[in-house]
């Protein structure tokens, strides 16, 4: 299984959010909402999207959410790291705004932003 996250809209309406779509094996699965995409080696805790890159996704138990959830990582200790930027505990989960993201990609099956990039 191959997951692809395509970021489509950056920093919309001043809310510093990034909107995209998640594909599984090339087929649309859901829309995504993330924090702001920042320059390489720049991170504001809880307000920055993970860097673009290749990651492993593994379903593991989340102590925060108290259930099994997809964990995203690219290091042996299951963190996200690129250059000097490091994130821990990055999981796909649901939410309503970029404030719910806290550095994680949020998944949703509908959005009021679809008209922005013309897909449905």
C-alpha positions in Angstrom: 0.0 0.0 0.0 1.4 3.4 -1.0 0.0 6.7 0.6 0.5 10.0 -1.0 -0.3 13.3 0.6 -0.7 16.1 -1.9 -0.7 19.6 -0.4 -2.9 21.9 -2.5 -3.7 25.1 -0.7 -1.3 26.9 1.6 -2.1 29.4 4.5 -5.7 30.0 3.5 -7.7 32.9 4.8 -5.1 33.9 7.3 -5.7 30.7 9.4 -2.1 29.5 8.6 -3.5 26.1 7.5 -2.5 23.7 4.6 -5.2 21.8 2.8 -4.6 18.7 0.7 -5.7 15.3 -0.2 -4.6 11.8 0.8 -4.3 9.1 -1.9 -4.0 5.4 -1.3 -2.4 3.6 -4.2 -3.1 6.6 -6.4 -6.9 6.8 -5.5 -8.5 9.6 -3.5 -9.1 8.6 0.1 -9.8 11.8 2.0 -9.0 15.5 2.3 -6.3 16.6 4.7 -5.8 19.7 6.9 -2.4 20.5 8.4 -0.6 23.3 10.1 1.4 25.8 8.2 4.2 24.5 5.9 7.4 26.3 6.8 10.8 26.7 5.3 13.2 23.7 5.8 14.7 23.6 9.3 12.0 25.9 10.7 9.5 24.6 13.3 7.1 26.4 15.6 6.0 23.8 18.2 2.4 22.8 17.6 2.0 25.1 14.5 4.1 23.5 11.8 3.3 20.7 9.3 5.7 17.9 9.0 8.3 18.3 6.2 7.7 16.8 2.8 9.4 13.4 2.5 9.0 9.6 2.6 7.6 8.2 5.8 6.6 4.8 7.3 3.1 4.6 8.5 2.3 2.0 11.2 -0.9 1.5 13.2 0.1 1.5 16.9 -1.6 2.3 20.2 -1.9 6.0 21.0 -1.7 6.8 24.7 -3.1 10.2 24.0 -6.1 9.0 22.0 -6.5 5.7 23.9 -6.8 3.6 20.7 -4.9 2.2 17.7 -4.1 4.9 15.1 -1.7 5.5 12.2 1.8 6.7 13.4 4.0 8.5 10.9 7.8 8.3 11.2 11.1 8.2 9.3 13.6 7.3 12.1 14.3 4.2 14.1 12.8 5.7 17.2 9.6 6.4 15.3 9.9 10.2 15.0 9.8 12.5 12.0 13.1 14.2 11.4 14.5 16.3 8.6 17.6 18.4 9.1 17.4 20.0 12.5 13.6 19.7 12.7 12.2 16.8 14.8 8.6 15.8 15.5 7.4 13.0 17.8 4.1 11.3 18.1 2.8 12.3 14.6 -0.4 10.5 13.8 -3.2 10.8 11.2 -6.4 11.8 13.1 -9.6 13.8 12.8 -10.2 17.4 13.6 -11.9 20.6 12.5 -9.3 23.3 12.3 -5.5 23.6 12.0 -5.5 24.2 15.8 -6.6 20.6 16.2 -3.6 19.4 14.2 -0.7 20.2 16.5 1.7 19.1 13.7 -0.3 16.0 12.6 -2.2 15.6 9.3 -5.9 15.6 9.9 -8.2 13.6 7.7 -11.8 14.5 6.6 -14.2 13.2 4.1 -15.7 16.6 3.2 -14.5 20.2 3.1 -15.9 23.6 2.2 -12.6 24.4 0.3 -13.1 21.9 -2.6 -13.9 24.8 -5.0 -10.4 26.1 -4.4 -8.7 23.4 -6.4 -11.7 22.1 -8.4 -12.0 18.5 -7.3 -15.0 16.9 -5.7 
